Amino acid sequence: MPSIRSYRELRVYQSSFECAMRIFEISRSFPPEEKYSLVDQMRRSSRAVCANIAEAWRKRRYPAHFVSKLSDAESESDETRVWLEFSLRCRYISDETFADLDGRYDLILGQLTKMHSEPEKWTVKQNK
């Protein structure tokens, strides 16, 4: 594995950041009555995926904390998928947009699960 110096270099972070920005853009066209419910929730959860990945990266010295933050990122990813499904069913987004973002979050979840299942490949070794 190449030496990664920042969470920004992680593909999973880059993918989740791109998705969060895409959600920001598409949610701008949602009806005003959704501003404080669906829009806020979807934006918050999509951004939380990125934030939790960054936090996990800083906590690599502590395997249990690292895994915990990755688990939080997984939860936020699935929460975002629920909000996307509501957006689809309310006809705020197209089938194509839903399929694209849902597929991207499926890949993100796969990457997070792999990191979660192999924390020793990512955590910092402590000198004793």
C-alpha positions in Angstrom: 0.0 0.0 0.0 1.4 3.4 -0.9 2.1 5.8 1.9 -1.0 7.9 2.5 -0.3 11.1 4.4 -3.8 12.6 4.5 -7.4 11.5 4.6 -7.9 13.6 1.5 -5.8 11.1 -0.4 -8.2 8.2 0.4 -10.4 7.2 -2.5 -13.3 6.6 -0.1 -13.0 10.2 1.2 -12.8 11.6 -2.3 -15.9 9.6 -3.4 -17.9 10.6 -0.3 -16.9 14.3 -0.7 -18.0 14.2 -4.4 -21.3 12.6 -3.4 -21.9 15.2 -0.7 -21.3 18.0 -3.2 -23.6 16.4 -5.7 -26.3 16.1 -3.1 -25.8 19.8 -2.2 -26.3 20.7 -5.9 -29.4 18.6 -6.5 -31.1 19.5 -3.2 -31.0 23.1 -4.2 -33.9 22.5 -6.5 -36.1 20.7 -3.8 -39.3 22.5 -2.7 -38.9 25.2 0.0 -41.0 23.1 2.4 -38.3 20.5 2.4 -35.5 22.9 3.5 -35.6 22.1 7.2 -36.4 18.4 6.9 -35.3 16.4 3.9 -32.7 18.8 2.6 -31.0 19.5 5.9 -31.0 15.8 6.9 -29.6 14.6 3.5 -26.9 17.3 3.4 -26.0 16.6 7.1 -25.7 12.9 6.7 -23.8 13.0 3.4 -21.3 15.5 4.9 -21.0 13.4 8.1 -19.6 10.5 6.0 -16.7 12.7 5.0 -16.2 14.1 8.5 -16.2 10.7 10.1 -13.6 9.4 7.6 -11.4 12.4 8.5 -11.9 11.7 12.2 -11.1 8.0 11.7 -7.9 8.9 10.0 -6.8 11.1 12.9 -7.6 8.3 15.3 -5.5 5.6 13.6 -3.3 5.4 16.7 -6.2 3.8 18.5 -7.6 0.9 16.6 -10.9 0.8 18.5 -11.5 4.5 17.9 -10.6 4.1 14.3 -13.1 1.3 13.8 -15.7 3.2 15.7 -15.4 6.3 13.4 -15.5 4.1 10.3 -18.7 2.5 11.7 -20.2 6.0 12.1 -19.3 6.7 8.5 -21.0 3.5 7.4 -24.1 4.5 9.3 -24.2 8.0 7.8 -23.8 6.5 4.3 -26.8 4.3 4.8 -28.8 7.2 6.3 -28.0 9.2 3.2 -29.3 6.4 1.0 -32.6 6.5 2.9 -32.9 10.2 2.3 -32.1 9.6 -1.4 -34.9 7.0 -1.5 -37.3 9.5 0.0 -36.2 12.0 -2.6 -36.9 9.5 -5.4 -40.3 8.6 -4.1 -41.3 12.2 -3.7 -40.1 12.7 -7.3 -37.5 15.3 -6.4 -34.8 13.3 -8.2 -34.8 11.1 -11.2 -34.4 7.4 -11.3 -31.0 7.9 -13.0 -29.8 10.3 -10.3 -31.0 7.9 -7.6 -29.3 4.9 -9.2 -26.0 6.8 -9.7 -25.8 8.1 -6.1 -27.1 4.9 -4.6 -24.5 2.9 -6.5 -21.8 5.3 -5.4 -22.8 4.9 -1.8 -22.8 1.2 -2.2 -19.1 1.4 -3.3 -18.3 3.8 -0.4 -19.8 1.3 2.0 -17.8 -1.5 0.5 -14.6 0.5 0.9 -15.5 1.4 4.5 -16.3 -2.2 5.3 -13.0 -3.3 4.0 -11.1 -0.8 6.0 -13.2 -1.7 9.1 -12.5 -5.4 8.7 -8.7 -4.8 8.3 -7.9 -2.0 10.7 -4.3 -3.2 11.1 -3.5 -2.2 7.6 -4.5 1.4 8.4 -3.7 2.0 12.0 -0.5 3.5 13.3 1.8 1.1 15.1 2.6 2.2 18.6 6.2 1.8 20.0 6.2 0.4 23.4 
